[in-house]
Amino acid sequence: MPVGASGVYADMMGILQQYVSGILAESTVSQSLAAHGRSPSTFGPRDVDVVIEHAMIGLRMFCDPSRLPDLMIALADYCAAQHAQSDP
């Protein structure tokens, strides 16, 4: 885990690492964060949709196909929880 990573980032990585290797998860998410001008420390609830959508392009190629629906559901639940926390 990168030093100074946000809790939102750590939570997301915890989910991803249940489905793909830690190295693959970090690599894919790092590319997505960079593409959207974010870093592990600046990643917040408002960023989850766009970063996860971008990361899924790579993640779906490496996730066991039988587990891919579960990953997508876990990430959708994670996004919904982040939105609920960030809404006033």
N, C-alpha and C positions, 0 to 999 in steps of 0.2 A: 504494500500500500504506500503510495507516495506520501512523503512528509507534508503535513498541513492539509491533507485531503478533507473535504467537508464531510459531515455526517451523511448527507444525502448521497454523496459519491460512494462512501463506504457501504451504505445499505444496498445501493444498486449493484455494486461489485459482489456483495455477499450473495445476492440472487443469481447473478450471472455465473459465479463460480460453482453453483450447484449443477450447472448444465454444460459448461465448457471449462477448459483449463484456465487457471489464473492468468497465465501468460497470454493466452489468446484473448481473454476478456479484457485485460489491460491494454493490449495492443489495439484491439478494435475500438474500444472506448476512447483511447487516446487520440486516434485518428478522427473520430467523430467530434470530440471536444475541440480539437484544433480547427476543424472545418467550421465550427460555430463560434470561434473566438473565446472558448472557455478553457479552464484547466481544472484539475481535481479540486483545487482549493476554491475556485470561483463557481463551481457547478452547484446550482441551487434548484429548488422546486420548480421554478418557472422554466427551467431548461430541460426538464426530463423528457418531454414529448419529442422534441426535435432531435436531441442527442440519441435517445433510444431508437427512434425511427431510423436514423442514419446508421447506427451501430448494427441494427438487425440485418442489414444487407450482408455484412460479413458473418455475423453470428449464425445466421440460418444455414450457412454452408458447412459449419463445423459442429453444430449441435446434432446429436443423434436424432434422426428423423422421427423416431417414435416418441421422443421427449420434447420435440419442438412445440407442439400445441401447449404443453404444460409451461414451457418457458414463456410463450407469448401471453398466456393467462397470468402468470406470475408478474410479468412486466406491466401488463394492463392494470392489475390490482395495485402495484407499486405506484404507477402514475396517478391513479385515482386517489390514493392515500396522500400523495404529495400535493395534489390540487386541493384536497380537503384541508390540509394543514396550512396552505398558503392563502386560501380564501379568507376574507375577514368574517 
